[in-house]
Amino acid sequence: MSSRRCSRMGCKQPALYTLTYVYRESTAVLGPLAAYTEPHCYDLCDAHAGRLTAPRGWDVVRLPGDPAAQQIDDLEALANAVREAAIPATVPEPVGQGTEVGRRGHLRVLRSDPRDTGSRG
């Protein structure tokens, strides 16, 4: 059993679950007690975890499993996966010298040569 206590004010029950929020996705993730205490996560006892509700418009993801038997931090892995899914794919920056197509003061507008891969050799 963990020595960590429920994060709810006035509750002295042992923590069995960890709650974290993924603000970008408007999602609350409740799972087995995390391996480590995180500053933006909340440890909850069985009673408070069972009564958990999320703000209007938010989703609640409840991870299954016996919290005492959990060996890896699934909650953190799920939260990281949700964060990664929310990051838009980035287009790589063009590489190479480019061709100047305009100038304003000390700033230059360059158009890269699509055939230039940036390798020198």
C-alpha positions as CSV (number, residue, x, y, z in Angstrom):
1,M,0.0,0.0,0.0
2,S,1.2,3.5,-0.8
3,S,2.0,6.1,1.8
4,R,0.5,8.8,-0.5
5,R,-2.8,10.2,0.6
6,C,-5.8,11.5,-1.4
7,S,-5.3,15.0,-2.8
8,R,-8.8,16.1,-1.9
9,M,-8.8,18.6,1.0
10,G,-9.6,17.0,4.3
11,C,-9.4,13.4,3.0
12,K,-7.0,11.2,4.8
13,Q,-7.6,8.0,2.8
14,P,-4.8,6.3,1.0
15,A,-4.5,7.2,-2.7
16,L,-5.2,4.4,-5.2
17,Y,-5.7,6.4,-8.4
18,T,-4.0,9.3,-10.2
19,L,-5.9,11.9,-12.2
20,T,-4.3,14.0,-14.8
21,Y,-5.7,16.5,-17.3
22,V,-4.8,16.9,-21.0
23,Y,-6.0,20.4,-21.5
24,R,-5.4,20.5,-25.2
25,E,-7.7,17.6,-25.7
26,S,-10.2,18.5,-22.9
27,T,-9.7,15.1,-21.4
28,A,-9.3,13.9,-17.8
29,V,-7.4,10.6,-17.4
30,L,-8.0,8.5,-14.3
31,G,-5.9,5.4,-13.8
32,P,-4.0,3.4,-11.3
33,L,-1.7,5.3,-8.9
34,A,1.3,6.7,-10.8
35,A,4.7,5.5,-9.9
36,Y,5.9,9.0,-9.1
37,T,4.2,12.1,-7.8
38,E,3.8,14.7,-10.5
39,P,3.0,18.4,-9.7
40,H,0.1,18.6,-12.1
41,C,-1.5,15.3,-11.2
42,Y,-3.9,14.5,-8.4
43,D,-3.9,11.3,-6.3
44,L,-7.3,10.1,-5.3
45,C,-8.8,7.6,-2.9
46,D,-11.3,5.0,-4.1
47,A,-14.3,7.1,-3.0
48,H,-13.2,10.3,-4.7
49,A,-12.2,8.5,-7.9
50,G,-15.6,6.8,-8.1
51,R,-17.4,10.2,-7.9
52,L,-15.1,11.9,-10.4
53,T,-16.8,14.1,-12.9
54,A,-15.2,16.3,-15.5
55,P,-16.1,19.8,-16.6
56,R,-18.9,20.1,-19.3
57,G,-17.5,19.3,-22.7
58,W,-14.6,17.2,-21.4
59,D,-14.1,13.5,-21.7
60,V,-13.1,11.2,-18.9
61,V,-10.9,8.2,-19.7
62,R,-10.8,5.6,-16.9
63,L,-8.1,3.0,-17.2
64,P,-9.1,-0.4,-16.0
65,G,-7.1,-2.7,-13.7
66,D,-6.3,-3.3,-10.1
67,P,-4.3,-0.3,-9.0
68,A,-2.2,-2.3,-6.5
69,A,-1.1,-4.8,-9.1
70,Q,-0.1,-2.1,-11.7
71,Q,3.7,-2.5,-12.4
72,I,4.1,0.3,-15.1
73,D,2.8,3.8,-15.2
74,D,0.0,3.3,-17.8
75,L,-1.5,6.6,-16.9
76,E,1.6,8.6,-17.8
77,A,1.9,6.6,-21.1
78,L,-1.7,7.3,-22.0
79,A,-1.4,11.0,-21.2
80,N,1.8,11.2,-23.3
81,A,0.1,9.4,-26.2
82,V,-2.9,11.8,-26.1
83,R,-0.4,14.8,-26.1
84,E,1.5,13.4,-29.0
85,A,-1.7,12.8,-31.0
86,A,-2.6,16.4,-30.5
87,I,0.6,17.8,-31.9
88,P,0.1,18.7,-35.5
89,A,2.5,17.3,-38.1
90,T,5.2,19.7,-39.0
91,V,6.5,20.3,-42.4
92,P,10.4,20.3,-42.5
93,E,12.1,23.6,-43.1
94,P,13.6,23.9,-46.6
95,V,17.3,23.4,-46.7
96,G,19.8,25.1,-49.0
97,Q,20.8,28.5,-50.2
98,G,17.6,29.4,-52.0
99,T,17.1,32.2,-54.4
100,E,16.4,35.8,-53.3
101,V,13.0,36.9,-54.6
102,G,12.6,40.1,-52.6
103,R,14.1,42.4,-50.0
104,R,12.8,44.9,-47.5
105,G,15.5,46.7,-45.5
106,H,17.8,44.1,-44.0
107,L,15.3,41.2,-44.5
108,R,15.4,39.0,-47.6
109,V,12.7,36.7,-49.0
110,L,14.2,33.4,-50.2
111,R,12.6,30.7,-52.3
112,S,14.3,27.4,-51.9
113,D,15.3,25.3,-54.9
114,P,13.2,22.1,-54.6
115,R,16.0,20.1,-56.1
116,D,18.5,21.1,-53.3
117,T,18.5,18.5,-50.6
118,G,21.0,20.4,-48.4
119,S,23.8,17.8,-48.8
120,R,27.2,19.2,-49.8
121,G,29.4,16.8,-51.3
